[in-house]
């Protein structure tokens, strides 16, 4: 299978080590792409709920796949989250193409992207960690229950149903929390003159241009690999939300937005890519096939 070349890929909230993690689907996705940079934006391994009794081979394969991508030339950046906060003691550590950081600023075609997990905005994590951990266990049980419900629904030819999504959309406090999270990230990004702010944490995939009286920026959230199975992809000087259940392994250019791109701009981007590739080959650095 020919792999898609992508400049930057961001995934978050995989929660390896929990029943809700869709590891097989994530492996299929990672095997379909060749990114120059892979950003793991927090909560990849769920250390909070880690148990020796449950860490299936598919979860281990995800880790092996990421290591393999790093060894084959992809720059892998692990941004720490709250469920893998133990890794923060290793922040700013680099081994080959793999590094661990708490936040990241990227220069993308003349624009600045500010990337971090997002738990810094969560008061329950900062001030009452035990309560946040209790909520994490409750969420994991809800996902497990949801899998059983969907198994029954599928057996009767009914559509699958998301219990957690229903709860989030119906509870005013949950809706307000998500709105406050997004607004805080956007306001801070605009104050610091970032063009993009990229988060995870709240498991809500989103791409939206937002503005206030000081300016505007694009808010992006990579979602999760528990319910939504989503990632962020940057290619052709633009961001796209990748939905595994909808997009499967189709080509990046198969979306409507790119069809409307000016042909001269598209040619310019492709030429620029080839120049960068030739430079890498000349310098003797590895280039993904």
C-alpha positions in Angstrom: 0.0 0.0 0.0 1.4 3.4 -1.0 1.6 5.7 2.0 0.4 9.2 2.1 3.1 11.9 2.6 2.0 14.4 5.3 4.0 17.3 6.7 2.7 17.1 10.3 0.4 14.7 12.1 -1.0 15.3 15.6 -2.7 12.6 17.6 -3.7 12.8 21.3 -5.7 11.0 24.0 -5.0 7.5 22.8 -5.1 6.1 26.3 -3.1 3.0 25.8 -3.8 0.6 28.6 -7.5 1.2 28.9 -10.5 -0.7 27.5 -11.6 2.3 25.4 -8.5 2.5 23.3 -8.9 1.6 19.6 -5.3 0.5 19.1 -5.9 -1.6 15.9 -7.4 1.3 14.1 -4.6 3.6 15.2 -2.0 1.1 13.9 -3.8 1.0 10.5 -3.8 4.8 10.3 -0.2 5.2 11.3 0.7 2.5 8.7 -1.0 4.5 6.0 1.0 7.7 6.3 4.6 8.9 6.1 4.7 12.2 8.2 7.8 14.3 8.4 6.8 15.1 12.0 4.5 13.1 14.3 3.3 15.0 17.4 1.9 12.9 20.2 -0.1 15.5 22.1 -0.6 14.0 25.5 -2.4 11.1 27.2 -0.9 8.5 24.8 -0.2 6.0 27.5 -2.7 6.1 30.4 -0.3 5.9 33.3 -3.1 6.9 35.7 -5.1 3.7 35.0 -2.1 1.5 33.9 -2.5 -2.1 35.0 -0.3 -5.2 34.3 -3.5 -7.1 34.0 -4.6 -5.2 30.9 -2.1 -4.1 28.2 -2.9 -6.2 25.1 -0.5 -6.9 22.3 -2.2 -4.3 20.0 -1.4 -1.6 22.5 2.2 -2.6 22.6 2.2 -2.7 18.7 1.2 1.0 18.7 4.4 1.8 20.8 6.5 -0.3 18.5 5.0 1.4 15.4 5.9 4.8 16.7 9.4 3.8 17.6 9.7 2.3 14.1 8.5 5.6 12.5 11.2 7.5 14.5 13.9 5.1 13.4 12.9 5.5 9.8 13.2 9.2 9.7 10.0 10.7 11.2 10.6 13.3 13.9 8.5 12.2 16.8 7.6 14.7 19.5 5.9 13.5 22.7 4.1 16.3 24.5 3.1 15.3 28.0 -0.5 15.3 29.2 -2.2 14.7 32.6 -2.6 10.9 32.2 1.1 10.6 31.3 2.4 13.4 33.6 5.1 11.1 35.0 7.0 11.8 31.8 7.3 15.5 32.6 10.4 14.7 34.7 12.0 13.8 31.3 10.9 17.0 29.6 13.4 18.4 27.0 15.0 14.9 26.6 15.9 13.8 23.1 17.0 10.4 21.8 17.6 10.4 18.0 14.4 11.5 16.3 12.3 11.1 19.5 11.9 13.9 22.1 9.7 14.7 25.1 8.5 18.2 25.8 5.7 20.0 27.7 4.7 22.3 24.8 5.8 23.0 21.3 5.9 26.0 18.9 6.2 25.2 15.2 6.9 27.4 12.2 4.6 26.3 9.4 5.0 28.1 6.1 5.5 31.5 7.8 2.8 30.9 10.5 3.3 30.0 14.1 1.5 27.0 15.7 1.3 26.7 19.5 0.8 23.1 20.5 0.2 21.7 24.0 -2.1 19.1 25.6 -4.4 21.5 27.5 -4.7 20.1 31.0 -3.1 23.3 32.3 -6.6 24.8 31.9 -8.2 22.1 34.0 -8.6 23.2 37.6 -9.8 19.7 38.7 -6.4 18.3 37.5 -4.3 21.1 39.1 -6.1 21.4 42.5 -7.9 18.1 43.0 -5.9 15.4 41.2 -7.7 12.6 43.1 -11.1 13.8 41.8 -9.7 14.0 38.2 -8.4 10.4 38.5 -11.8 9.3 39.8 -13.4 10.9 36.8 -11.0 9.1 34.6 -11.9 5.7 36.0 -15.6 6.6 35.7 -15.1 7.5 32.0 -13.3 4.3 31.3 -16.2 2.3 32.8 -18.6 4.2 30.8 -16.7 3.5 27.6 -16.7 -0.2 28.5 -20.4 -0.2 29.1 -20.9 1.7 25.9 -19.1 -1.1 24.0 -21.5 -3.7 25.4 -24.5 -1.5 24.5 -23.3 -1.1 20.9 -22.6 -4.8 20.6 -26.3 -5.4 21.5 -27.5 -2.7 19.2 -25.4 -4.1 16.3 -26.8 -7.6 16.9 -30.3 -6.1 16.4 -29.3 -4.1 13.3 -29.5 -0.8 15.1 -27.0 2.1 14.8 -24.3 2.5 17.4 -24.8 5.0 20.2 -22.3 7.1 22.3 -23.3 7.3 25.9 -20.5 9.7 26.8 -21.3 12.0 23.9 -24.9 12.1 25.0 -23.9 13.0 28.6 -21.5 15.7 27.5 -24.1 17.3 25.2 -26.9 17.2 27.8 -25.0 18.3 30.9 -24.7 22.1 31.0 -21.6 22.0 33.1 -19.8 19.8 30.5 -20.8 22.0 27.6 -19.7 25.1 29.6 -16.3 23.5 30.4 -15.6 22.7 26.8 -16.6 26.3 25.7 -14.4 27.8 28.5 -11.5 25.6 27.5 -11.7 26.6 23.8 -12.1 30.3 24.6 -9.2 30.3 27.0 -6.9 28.6 24.5 -8.0 31.0 21.7 -7.6 34.2 23.8 -4.1 33.3 25.0 -3.0 32.3 21.5 -4.2 35.6 20.1 -2.5 37.5 22.9 0.8 35.8 22.0 0.2 36.3 18.3 0.0 32.7 17.3 -1.7 31.7 14.1 -2.7 28.3 15.3 -3.4 26.8 18.7 -3.5 23.0 18.8 -4.8 21.1 21.8 -6.1 17.7 22.9 -7.4 16.8 26.4 -11.2 17.4 25.9 -11.6 14.6 23.3 -13.5 17.0 21.0 -12.0 17.2 17.4 -12.4 20.6 16.0 -11.1 23.1 13.5 -12.4 26.6 13.7 -11.2 30.2 13.0 -12.0 32.3 16.0 -11.5 36.0 16.8 -11.8 38.5 19.5 -11.2 42.3 19.6 -7.4 41.7 19.5 -7.3 39.5 16.4 -7.9 36.0 15.2 -6.4 32.5 15.1 -7.3 29.0 14.1 -8.3 26.7 17.0 -7.6 23.0 16.4 -8.2 19.9 18.6 -7.0 16.5 17.6 -9.8 14.7 19.4 -9.0 11.1 20.6 -8.7 7.4 19.7 -11.3 6.3 22.2 -14.6 7.6 20.7 -13.9 9.8 17.7 -10.7 8.2 16.2 -9.4 11.4 14.8 -6.1 13.1 14.0 -4.9 16.5 12.7 -3.0 16.5 9.4 -1.0 19.5 8.0 -0.2 19.3 4.3 -0.5 21.7 1.3 -0.2 24.6 3.8 -3.4 23.8 5.5 -4.8 21.7 8.4 -7.4 19.0 8.1 -9.2 16.8 10.7 -8.8 13.1 9.7 -11.8 10.9 10.8 -10.8 7.3 10.6 -14.4 6.0 10.5 -15.3 8.4 7.6 -12.0 8.8 5.7 -10.6 5.3 6.3 -7.3 5.3 4.3 -8.3 7.6 1.5 -5.9 10.2 0.1 -5.5 13.5 1.8 -6.5 15.5 -1.3 -9.9 13.8 -1.5 -11.7 16.5 0.5 -13.7 19.3 -0.9 -11.6 22.2 0.4 -8.5 21.2 -1.5 -10.4 20.9 -4.8 -11.0 24.6 -4.7 -7.3 25.4 -4.2 -5.7 27.5 -7.0 -3.8 25.2 -9.4 -0.7 27.5 -9.4 -0.6 27.4 -5.6 -0.9 23.6 -5.5 2.0 23.3 -8.1 4.1 25.7 -6.0 3.6 23.6 -2.9 4.5 20.4 -4.7 7.6 21.9 -6.3 8.7 23.2 -2.8 8.3 19.7 -1.4 10.5 18.2 -4.2 13.2 20.8 -3.5 13.2 20.0 0.2 13.4 16.3 -0.6 16.3 16.7 -3.0 18.1 18.8 -0.4 17.7 16.1 2.2 19.0 13.5 -0.2 22.0 15.7 -1.0 22.7 16.3 2.7 22.6 12.5 3.2 19.6 12.5 5.6 17.1 9.7 5.5 14.0 10.3 3.3 10.8 8.2 3.8 9.6 6.3 0.9 
